Amino acid sequence: MTIAVSAEAARVTAVMKSLADPTRRAVFEAIARQEEVAAGALAEAAAVSQPAVSQHLRALKAAGLVSERKAGRHVYYRAEPGGLSPVVHWMSFYSGFWRDRFANLQTLLREMEL
């Protein structure tokens, strides 16, 4: 059996992979807490090197979680509102899936008590 990966599934994977790294997640959270933040300020606040921060920013941008704006020699980042939507949609589906399964289990357990 062959299982094809949809474009939506690929987007979910990209976002989850991007946020799986704790340092990258911290960089994303720092950006999300502000309207816009300079790359230099992120590097100064991070516990990793500037090249590492740049690598994390590239990964976040590739996943659609942040966008950049260049102004002269400075680069500013902002969180993209729709960046997390593939994961939110995926979680919404499974939230309903598990809610139904637990309701079925609860019904079965009640029937077994009788």
C-alpha positions as CSV (number, residue, x, y, z in Angstrom):
1,M,0.0,0.0,0.0
2,T,1.3,3.5,-0.9
3,I,0.3,6.4,1.2
4,A,0.6,9.8,-0.5
5,V,1.6,12.9,1.5
6,S,-0.7,15.8,0.7
7,A,0.5,19.4,0.4
8,E,-1.3,20.2,3.7
9,A,0.4,17.3,5.5
10,A,3.8,18.5,4.2
11,R,3.0,22.0,5.6
12,V,2.1,20.5,9.0
13,T,5.4,18.5,9.0
14,A,7.4,21.6,8.1
15,V,5.9,23.7,10.9
16,M,6.2,20.8,13.5
17,K,9.8,20.2,12.5
18,S,10.6,23.8,12.7
19,L,9.2,24.2,16.2
20,A,10.6,20.9,17.5
21,D,13.9,22.5,18.2
22,P,13.7,24.3,21.6
23,T,16.0,27.1,20.7
24,R,14.1,27.7,17.4
25,R,10.9,27.7,19.3
26,A,12.3,30.2,21.8
27,V,13.3,32.5,18.9
28,F,9.8,32.2,17.4
29,E,8.2,33.0,20.7
30,A,10.5,36.0,21.1
31,I,9.4,37.3,17.7
32,A,5.7,36.5,18.3
33,R,5.7,38.6,21.5
34,Q,6.7,41.7,19.6
35,E,5.2,43.3,16.5
36,E,8.6,43.3,14.8
37,V,12.1,42.6,16.0
38,A,15.6,43.1,14.5
39,A,17.7,40.1,13.8
40,G,20.5,41.6,15.8
41,A,18.4,42.0,18.9
42,L,17.4,38.3,18.6
43,A,21.0,37.3,18.4
44,E,21.9,39.5,21.4
45,A,19.2,37.9,23.5
46,A,19.8,34.3,22.5
47,A,22.0,31.9,24.3
48,V,23.5,30.8,20.9
49,S,25.7,32.4,18.3
50,Q,24.6,34.9,15.7
51,P,25.1,32.3,12.9
52,A,22.9,29.9,14.8
53,V,20.2,32.5,15.2
54,S,20.4,33.2,11.5
55,Q,20.0,29.5,10.8
56,H,17.0,29.3,13.0
57,L,15.5,32.3,11.4
58,R,15.9,30.7,7.9
59,A,14.2,27.6,9.1
60,L,11.3,29.6,10.6
61,K,10.9,31.6,7.4
62,A,11.0,28.4,5.2
63,A,8.2,27.0,7.4
64,G,6.1,30.1,6.9
65,L,6.2,31.1,10.5
66,V,8.0,34.4,10.1
67,S,8.6,37.0,7.4
68,E,11.4,39.5,7.1
69,R,11.7,43.1,6.1
70,K,15.0,44.6,5.1
71,A,15.7,48.2,5.9
72,G,19.2,49.2,4.9
73,R,21.6,46.9,6.7
74,H,19.0,45.7,9.2
75,V,16.6,42.8,8.8
76,Y,13.4,42.8,10.9
77,Y,11.3,39.7,11.6
78,R,7.7,39.4,12.4
79,A,5.5,36.4,13.2
80,E,3.2,35.4,10.4
81,P,-0.4,35.0,11.7
82,G,-1.2,32.1,9.3
83,G,2.0,30.3,9.9
84,L,0.6,28.0,12.6
85,S,-2.7,27.4,10.8
86,P,-1.7,24.0,9.3
87,V,-1.0,22.6,12.8
88,V,-4.1,24.2,14.2
89,H,-6.3,22.6,11.5
90,W,-4.5,19.2,12.0
91,M,-5.0,19.4,15.8
92,S,-8.7,20.4,15.4
93,F,-9.3,17.3,13.3
94,Y,-7.7,15.0,15.9
95,S,-9.3,16.8,18.8
96,G,-12.7,15.8,17.3
97,F,-11.4,12.3,16.5
98,W,-10.2,11.6,20.1
99,R,-13.3,13.3,21.6
100,D,-15.5,10.8,19.7
101,R,-13.3,7.9,20.6
102,F,-13.4,8.7,24.3
103,A,-17.1,9.2,24.1
104,N,-17.4,5.7,22.6
105,L,-15.2,4.3,25.3
106,Q,-17.2,6.0,28.0
107,T,-20.4,4.5,26.5
108,L,-18.8,1.0,26.4
109,L,-17.7,1.2,30.0
110,R,-21.2,2.3,31.1
111,E,-22.7,-0.7,29.2
112,M,-20.2,-3.1,30.8
113,E,-21.2,-1.9,34.3
114,L,-24.8,-2.9,33.7
